């Protein structure tokens, strides 16, 4: 078991305090919710965990190792990944090519890529779409492709930023199923939302943030 924890995170921009003493944690194999209205500081907390924003004070740890000031790419190597609210697949490539491009960038030998891609596409239920252009996929299928692509990085923790926002009910159910699958794969998930209705159905624990 591994644990990602944030202790008393503060972020100030001039005189404005965006996050004021936030402490949250997530273990591998657990889904934790971060609930709050727009502008409450959820995205800033995610940005600090990812290394995109440096906290004014406070600390971030994986187990007992502090990672507060290490760069973004090293945090990715530590197993922290991020799925944005906006879908970010390569629309001009096929499903297969989307994964192959990542494996190529990871310097995975060409003769080993096929097996990895096959396994991930079967795991996320989109192997039958492997030759389809990503632009032609449904919203839920694109999310499955994003997660399959993310799994090439072998993450320990995934940050999901408002995954239920602006999508149809069928895709909402699909995303919930995928989150439970990731939990069974022993991945820790922090998920943000501004609506308790969807998030409470899936999380093990819930943090509520209001004005930082």
C-alpha positions as CSV (number, residue, x, y, z in Angstrom):
1,X,0.0,0.0,0.0
2,X,1.1,3.5,-0.8
3,X,-0.3,6.9,0.3
4,X,-0.4,10.3,-1.2
5,X,-1.0,13.1,1.3
6,X,-1.1,16.8,1.4
7,X,-0.5,18.6,4.7
8,X,-1.8,22.2,5.4
9,X,-1.4,23.4,1.8
10,X,-1.6,27.2,1.3
11,X,-1.5,29.1,-1.9
12,X,-1.6,32.9,-2.1
13,X,-1.5,35.2,-5.0
14,X,-0.5,38.5,-3.6
15,X,-3.0,39.3,-0.9
16,X,-5.5,36.7,-2.2
17,X,-5.6,33.3,-0.5
18,X,-6.8,30.7,-2.9
19,X,-6.1,27.6,-0.7
20,X,-5.9,28.0,3.0
21,X,-4.5,25.0,5.0
22,X,-5.9,22.1,2.9
23,X,-5.0,18.6,4.1
24,X,-6.1,15.6,2.1
25,X,-4.9,12.0,1.6
26,X,-5.6,9.0,-0.6
27,X,-4.3,5.4,-0.4
28,X,-3.8,3.0,-3.3
29,X,-7.1,1.2,-3.9
30,X,-9.2,4.0,-2.6
31,X,-11.4,6.7,-4.2
32,X,-11.5,10.0,-2.4
33,X,-13.8,12.9,-3.4
34,X,-12.9,16.6,-3.2
35,X,-16.2,18.5,-3.3
36,X,-16.8,22.2,-3.5
37,X,-18.3,25.0,-5.7
38,X,-16.5,26.5,-8.7
39,X,-13.7,28.8,-7.4
40,X,-13.3,27.0,-4.1
41,X,-9.7,25.9,-4.8
42,X,-10.1,22.4,-6.0
43,X,-8.2,22.9,-9.3
44,X,-5.4,24.8,-7.4
45,X,-5.0,21.8,-5.0
46,X,-4.7,19.5,-8.0
47,X,-2.1,21.8,-9.6
48,X,0.0,21.8,-6.5
49,X,-0.2,17.9,-6.3
50,X,0.9,17.7,-9.9
51,X,3.7,20.2,-9.5
52,X,2.2,22.8,-11.9
53,X,1.9,25.3,-8.9
54,X,4.2,25.6,-6.0
55,X,2.5,25.9,-2.6
56,X,3.1,29.1,-0.5
57,X,3.4,26.7,2.4
58,X,2.6,23.2,3.4
59,X,3.9,19.9,2.1
60,X,3.1,17.0,-0.2
61,X,4.3,13.4,0.4
62,X,4.2,10.0,-1.2
63,X,4.6,7.7,1.8
64,X,7.4,9.4,3.8
65,X,9.1,11.1,0.8
66,X,8.4,14.8,0.4
67,X,7.7,15.7,-3.2
68,X,6.6,19.3,-2.7
69,X,9.3,20.9,-4.8
70,X,10.2,18.2,-7.4
71,X,9.3,18.9,-11.0
72,X,6.2,17.6,-12.9
73,X,8.0,14.9,-14.8
74,X,9.5,13.4,-11.7
75,X,6.0,13.3,-10.0
76,X,4.8,11.3,-13.1
77,X,7.7,8.9,-12.5
78,X,6.5,8.6,-8.9
79,X,3.1,7.5,-10.2
80,X,1.0,10.6,-10.2
81,X,-1.2,11.1,-13.3
82,X,-4.0,13.5,-14.2
83,X,-7.2,13.3,-16.3
84,X,-8.5,16.7,-17.2
85,X,-12.2,17.6,-17.6
86,X,-11.6,18.1,-21.4
87,X,-11.0,15.0,-23.4
88,X,-7.4,15.0,-24.7
89,X,-7.1,12.0,-27.1
90,X,-5.3,12.4,-30.5
91,X,-8.4,12.6,-32.8
92,X,-6.5,12.1,-36.0
93,X,-5.0,8.8,-34.8
94,X,-6.6,5.4,-34.4
95,X,-7.2,4.0,-31.0
96,X,-4.2,1.7,-31.5
97,X,-2.0,4.6,-32.6
98,X,-2.9,6.7,-29.6
99,X,-1.4,4.0,-27.3
100,X,1.5,3.2,-29.6
101,X,2.6,6.8,-29.6
102,X,2.9,6.9,-25.9
103,X,4.8,3.6,-25.7
104,X,7.2,4.9,-28.4
105,X,7.8,8.1,-26.3
106,X,8.5,5.8,-23.3
107,X,11.1,4.0,-25.4
108,X,9.3,0.7,-25.2
109,X,10.8,-1.7,-27.8
110,X,8.6,-2.1,-30.9
111,X,8.3,-5.9,-30.5
112,X,6.8,-5.5,-27.0
113,X,4.3,-2.7,-27.8
114,X,1.6,-4.9,-29.4
115,X,1.2,-7.2,-26.4
116,X,0.9,-4.2,-24.0
117,X,-1.6,-2.4,-26.3
118,X,-3.7,-5.5,-26.8
119,X,-3.9,-6.1,-23.0
120,X,-4.9,-2.5,-22.2
121,X,-7.5,-2.3,-25.0
122,X,-9.1,-5.5,-23.8
123,X,-8.9,-4.4,-20.2
124,X,-10.9,-1.2,-21.0
125,X,-13.3,-2.8,-23.4
126,X,-12.3,-1.0,-26.6
127,X,-10.2,-3.6,-28.4
128,X,-12.9,-3.9,-31.1
129,X,-12.4,-0.2,-31.8
130,X,-8.6,-0.4,-32.3
131,X,-8.7,0.6,-35.9
132,X,-11.2,3.4,-35.4
133,X,-10.1,7.0,-35.5
134,X,-10.4,8.6,-32.1
135,X,-12.5,11.4,-33.5
136,X,-15.3,8.9,-34.2
137,X,-15.6,7.6,-30.7
138,X,-18.3,8.4,-28.2
139,X,-17.6,10.4,-25.1
140,X,-17.4,7.2,-22.9
141,X,-15.2,5.4,-25.4
142,X,-12.8,8.4,-25.5
143,X,-12.6,8.3,-21.7
144,X,-11.8,4.6,-21.9
145,X,-9.0,5.4,-24.4
146,X,-7.6,8.1,-22.2
147,X,-7.5,5.8,-19.2
148,X,-5.9,3.0,-21.3
149,X,-3.3,5.4,-22.5
150,X,-2.7,6.6,-19.0
151,X,-2.1,3.1,-17.8
152,X,0.9,2.8,-20.0
153,X,2.6,5.0,-17.3
154,X,1.7,2.4,-14.6
155,X,0.3,5.1,-12.2
156,X,-0.3,4.7,-8.5
157,X,-2.5,7.7,-8.2
158,X,-4.9,9.3,-10.7
159,X,-6.4,12.8,-10.3
160,X,-9.8,13.2,-12.0
161,X,-11.0,16.8,-12.5
162,X,-14.8,17.0,-12.7
163,X,-15.2,13.8,-14.9
164,X,-19.0,14.0,-14.6
165,X,-19.4,17.6,-15.8
166,X,-21.4,18.2,-19.0
167,X,-21.8,14.6,-20.1
168,X,-24.8,12.3,-20.7
169,X,-26.1,9.8,-18.1
170,X,-24.8,6.8,-20.0
171,X,-21.3,8.2,-20.0
172,X,-21.6,9.1,-16.3
173,X,-22.4,5.4,-15.5
174,X,-19.5,4.3,-17.8
175,X,-17.0,6.6,-16.0
176,X,-18.2,5.3,-12.6
177,X,-17.6,1.7,-13.7
178,X,-14.1,2.6,-15.0
179,X,-13.3,4.3,-11.6
180,X,-14.3,1.1,-9.8
181,X,-12.1,-0.9,-12.2
182,X,-9.1,1.3,-11.4
183,X,-9.8,0.9,-7.7
184,X,-9.8,-2.9,-8.1
185,X,-6.4,-2.4,-9.9
186,X,-5.1,-0.9,-6.6
187,X,-4.9,2.7,-8.0
188,X,-5.7,5.6,-5.7
189,X,-8.1,8.2,-7.1
190,X,-8.9,11.8,-6.1
191,X,-11.9,13.0,-7.9
192,X,-13.3,16.6,-7.9
193,X,-16.8,17.8,-8.5
194,X,-19.2,20.5,-7.4
195,X,-22.2,18.2,-7.2
196,X,-22.6,15.8,-4.3
197,X,-25.2,13.7,-6.3
198,X,-22.7,11.9,-8.5
199,X,-19.6,11.9,-6.4
200,X,-21.1,10.4,-3.3
201,X,-22.1,7.2,-5.2
202,X,-18.5,6.3,-5.9
203,X,-16.2,7.6,-3.2
204,X,-14.9,5.9,0.0
205,X,-14.2,9.2,1.7
206,X,-15.2,12.8,0.9
207,X,-13.5,16.2,1.6
208,X,-15.6,19.4,1.3
209,X,-13.8,22.6,0.4
210,X,-15.3,26.1,0.5
211,X,-13.3,29.2,-0.3
212,X,-10.0,27.4,0.1
